[in-house]
Each structure stands twice: as C-alpha cells, then as structure tokens.
Amino acid sequence: MIKGYTAISNIVVCSQCGCAQFAVIDTRQKAIVRRRRSCLNCGNRITTYEISKEDFETLTSLKADIVAAPRGSVG
C-alpha cells in the first residue's frame, strides 16, 4: 500500500480526513500513470499509480506462479 491513501473499491480516501474528493494537480504518463492529487477538504497531497487492466492481470498471474513454485526450485 502506498503511504497517504487507502483504496476502497477503486475509491481513494484521504488518510488525514477520510474525504473521497480530490483534485488532480499533476499527471505523468509512462507505462504506469502517476498522478499527484490534493484533498479538496484538508489539502493533503497523495500520489496514485495506475496501470492497465492487462498489466495488472499479468502481474497477478506472475505473483501466483511465484507463490505456487516449490521452495528451492529453479525455474
């Protein structure tokens, strides 16, 4: 989990005040989209990272393969 936010069902909630309304103040797009957000209630700033659904599925399948591999095996 990234410090500064809590994700609940794809909703970002401010860790300082619990507000779910943010303004995007900066966006950087590469393979992963990085957004700087500012809470509209208290001004707390957070960073979120977004990846495509396909990339997410690839990462989760890789993780499942790693977890399923017997300890000490060479793959």
Beta strands, then each sheet from edge to edge (+ up, - down):
strand 1: 5-8
strand 2: 11-14
strand 3: 22-29
strand 4: 33-39
strand 5: 45-50
sheet 1: 1+ 2-
sheet 2: 3+ 4- 5+
end
